[in-house]
Amino acid sequence: MTEAMELLRGPLSAIVVLGFLAAVIYGFVCLVRWIRAAPYRFQPQVHDTPPDTGWRSRPSPGQIWWAVVPYADGTGGKVRPCLVIRTHGRGVEVLKITSQDKSHRKNYISIPTTRWDPRAQKDSWLDLAASQFIYDHAFRRRAGNCDDETWSRVARHHRTGWVYDPNLHR
């Protein structure tokens, strides 16, 4: 019987060691995945309402403002109209509005202008491609609100709302 036990113990112990090693490797892989996901896990979330009434005095999603919008190359900026899509704690994400005809570009949509710019002779164009982050101090004056049809189209391309961590605003 001792020979039989010795025979079982050898292969059995190898299986146990291999199983333990596989569990350690699996645990390490899970740990690496968890660490890599950490920035996403702790990011603030987009909400339909601001965290408190103090945020209502700031540019809000759906509003059109005149603000200093940076040039794409980072060499400066100019005061231009922009549509607020997300309001953060220290700044705002906007979409640029231009009066130049962009009807040939698929990432631009027409936006009615006369409701918020009485001097306008024609509609402007809203760039849906990419939002830009602008700090609060860059906003000059509120122009008006986005029309419902345009806002619906924007909401299909971008998440809109107030961005904050609910654990910090209770």
N, C-alpha and C positions, 0 to 999 in steps of 0.2 A: 504494500500500500504506500510506502514511502516513495517508491519510485514513481508511482502514479501521481502523488502530490507534487513531487519535484517537477514532473513533466507539465502539470497544470500551472504551477506557480510561475514558471519561466514565461510561457506565452501569455498567461493571464496578466502578469505584472507589466509586460510590454504593452498590452492593450490599455491597461489603466494609465500608464505613463503617457501614451499617445493621446488618450482621451483628455487627460489633464492638460497636456500641451495644446491641444485643439481649443479647449475652453479658455486658456490664457490668451491665445492668439485672437479668438473671437472677441473676448473682452477688450483687448487692446484696440481692435478695429472699431468696436462700438464707441470706445472712449474718444478715438480720433474723430469719428463722425460727429459726436456730440460737441467736441471742442470747435470743430469747423463751423458748425451750425450756430454757435453762440451769438455771433453778431446779429443774425436774423431773429433769434429767439428773443433778444432783449431790445429790438428796435421798437420805437413808439408805433402806435397803430393810428390809422386814419379813422376819424369819428365823424358822425353827422352833425354833431353840435360841439360848440367850444367847451373847454373844461370849466370856465367861469365867465362871469359877465365882463371882466376886464378885457377879454379878448375881442369883444364886440366893437371896441373902438378902433381896432386894427383892420387892415384890408382883409376882407372875408371872401371865401369861395363864391364865385358868381359875379363878383364886382369887377368893374373896369376902372383902372387907375392910370394916371399919368405918373410915370416913374423913370428914374435913370436906369435904363436897361443896358447891361454890358455888351460890348461888341463880342462876336464869337472869337476873335483873335486875342482878346484880353487887353487891348490897347486903350481902353476907355469905354465910353458909353454915351448914350444920348437919351434925352427925355422923349418918351414915346408912350402910346397907350399899350396896356397889357391887361390880360384877363387873369385874375387870381383863380388858381385851381386848388391850392392847398396852403393853409396857414400853419406855420410851425411856431415854436416858442420864440425864436429870435429873428425870424424872417418869413418869407413867403415864396411859394413856387408860382410862376406865372407862365403864360403863353404869350408870345409877341404878336402884336397887331401891326400890320403895315398897310399903307394906302396904295402901294405899288401892286399892279395887277399880277396875281399869282394863279390865275385860273388854269394855267397849263401845268401846274404842280399838284400832284395827287395828295400831298400832305398839308395842303392849305384848303380852308373852307371860307366862303363868304360870310361876313358878319355885318349885320345892319349897323350903320354908323350914326345916322341922324338923331337917334334917341339920346345919345350921350355926347355927340359933337355937332352942335347946330350949324357950324360952318362947313360941314362936310357936304360935298356935292355928289358923292357916290359911296357905295359900300366899301368896306376895307376887307383885308384878308387876315385870317387867323392861322398861325403856324401850329399845327397839331403835332409836329414831329417830336419836339423835345421841350421839356419845361426848363426854366432857368430859375435858380435860387437867387433872391434879392433880399438884402437886409432891410429892415423896417425904415431906416433913415433915408433910403433911396426913393421912397414914395412921396410925391409932391401933392397931388390932389385927386380926390375921387371924381370920376367922370360919370359914372352911372352903373346900371346893372346889365348883365348879358340877357339877351332875349331867350325865352324858354326853348325854342327850337335849336338854337346854336348850343345852348348849355346841355341839352340832351345829347347832341352829337359829341360834345367834348367829354361828357361822362362815359360815353362808350369807349373812348380812347384812353382816358386817364382816371385814376381814382381821385375823387374830389372830397374835400372836407378839411377838418382840423386835425393836425398831427401832434399827438402828445402821448406820454406814457400815463395811463390811468392810475397807476400806483403812486405817481408823484402829485396828482391833482385829485385829491379827495376832499 
